[in-house]
Amino acid sequence: EWDRWLLMGLIGTAVGMLGFLIHQIIDLLIKLKWNLVENYLQVSKRKSDGNIHMTWLCALGSGLAMVVLSSLSVLFFCPAGSPSGLPEIIGYLNGTSIQHLFNIKTFLGTFASCVLAVASGLFCGPEGPMIHLGALLGCGLSQLQSDTLGIHLPIFTRFRNSADKRSFITAGAGAGIASVFRAPIGGLLFTLEEVSSFWDIRLAWQTFFCCLMATFTTDLLSSSFYGFVYRGHFGFFEAEKRIMFWNLLDMNVLAFIPTILLGMFGGLLGAFFVSLNIKINKLRMQFFNSIPKSSLRKASKLLETVLILVISCVPLLANLGSGRNFLALVVGCILSFLCSSEQGSAAALLVENGKQGITYLFKRGTHEEFGYTSLCTALAFYFILSCWTAGSAVASGLVIPMLYTGALYGRIIGLILVSIFGVQTNQYGAWIDPGLFAAIGAASFFSGVSRLTISLTVIMVSMLS
């Protein structure tokens, strides 16, 4: 079995390198976009024209360029890559044959669409496509053959059968989750709980080894590079990319009362999210199927993604009335991303990078950092837009919007408790912290949408500790 373990290690390493590459490119594109807007602001300031609408169009235009390329890569290059690939992977592992799901064009198109969609500003994340890409690597490296490229290598030929192929695809999908969340056990449990229906103890150990190699490779490369620039910290596993709880709090039994309420609310809201998304996708299919010409149908799907991005950028212009306030908001958003500093609640909630916003919501000791109005407005906005984005013609994931939505209503519950009991500084009341309930709310909504329990708990613990 040494060759099977060797392939599992190679797949995990390849998926880890891919996860590192995706996050680096996304961060680089976001930084380039905001640098462009910042330079435009500086030029406008020197000219003293203060054209705020042109500044907004500059930010919107860069996002539109990315989302158009992302949608084009899915619509015209790899239709099998839309939207996340996870349902297709689950269907394939349970006996459904799907055409063009594991070819090189699907890999390249999904990769390009994912990084461009996330960097454009759509309310989505790279998690779903990363599972698909991990499964693609598991399939490709285990079979070592490609009809598209005309490659048929004469090694590892004994794995060219349906059962072994599915085993390596399962391991690759789990490694994709492990690379994204830095959670090898979470990746294993995710494949066991969500992905595959055929399982044995040998596959469990080999999948865990694959997930472990993916996590190690991603952490090792991330410790050395930032924005593809070598930092000289090779092998020093810093945790700056994680959402950390630096100060652990002693819990009180009373904390379980709002926790139970958050769990019930997360289940109800998660069920409503799934139901609304199904209805939106049915209406989407009915509308597109009513268009007779294939070219017009694809153009309509492209215009839908453009419309979603335009609406996603509306708060940058509509939430503030005066030009100076809007200018301060845009500068605050840029500085909060580049300098990781607080620039006010509005800038923190409207920051372009979803992970940065989740970090603000999870932050401890910021009891009155966000008000009810900003939290409720952001909750409604993110819930509707993320539900609409899921299923559109881009390769995208839902984990970041799920965590963000849950963190918003969790922080509202925490803010209600602070309003009732006040800011507690003693050890018995320190659990009344909106950041704590933001994390619990994020887990509740994630579970309400995905129906995950054990693997989600492990993933959340890996993220927060």
PyMOL commands that set and color helices and strands:
alter all, ss='L'
color gray80, all
select helices_A, chain A and resi 2-47+52-77+79-81+86-93+104-120+127-143+157-159+162-181+184-195+201-222+253-289+294-312+314-318+323-338+345-349+354-362+372-389+399-421+434-450+454-464
alter helices_A, ss='H'
color red, helices_A
select strands_A, chain A and resi 145-146+151-152+225-226+229-230
alter strands_A, ss='S'
color yellow, strands_A
deselect
rebuild
show_as cartoon
